Amino acid sequence: MKIPNYRAYAISITALTMFLVFTQKLEASPGDSFFNRLQGTWQGDGKTLGMSAHLQMKWEWVLGSKFLRLSLKNEMKSGTGQVQVFEGNAYYQPSSEDKCAGQWFDSRGASFAINGSIDGDALTAQWGATGQEQGKSVYRFLEAGKLEVVDSVRQKDGTWKEFGRFVVIRQ
């Protein structure tokens, strides 16, 4: 009768366990991607077009986790106290860890193509097209649980004019 080699079994089991843990970490690493860091509900105050405003954003994976949808609601308060509401939805489709494309739709009836790129802790989403309104939205992580949102529109001379700025907090 042959005696089992327990040392060989132990080494095999250890190697298999390490392999499974390593491959699970590889599969989980996209969870640390910039796009996944955006996921969740965010709220905060700031300014839009010179008015005090409250911004609500929800980022969630939809359509089989192929798109990251941004649902946005901006409640602006004029100097007379009148509240104006602007809403929009964007569908971002990451093409790599630092690039995405998408489409924006809003309550004005506008729709724009989006091209996004990530640099460090910031996503810059450029939207619009030549001959149309063109702008950019920059989403920058400031610290754990805080995100700065800065919106700008391209002027006729090619310069950027900021029209919105917020710091939102993860809810």
Number of C-alpha atoms within 10 A of each C-alpha: 3 4 5 8 8 9 9 10 11 11 11 12 12 12 12 12 12 12 12 12 12 12 12 11 12 11 10 11 10 13 12 9 13 18 22 14 13 22 17 14 17 20 20 20 18 20 20 22 12 14 18 17 22 20 24 17 23 19 22 18 18 11 8 6 10 12 18 23 22 21 18 19 19 22 19 23 18 15 10 6 10 8 14 12 13 13 16 18 19 21 23 25 21 18 10 10 12 16 18 22 18 20 17 18 16 16 12 9 7 11 16 19 18 23 19 21 18 19 11 10 12 18 22 21 22 22 22 20 12 6 6 9 14 19 21 21 20 20 20 20 20 13 10 8 13 17 23 18 21 20 20 18 20 15 12 9 6 9 10 15 13 16 15 19 21 20 21 23 18 16 11
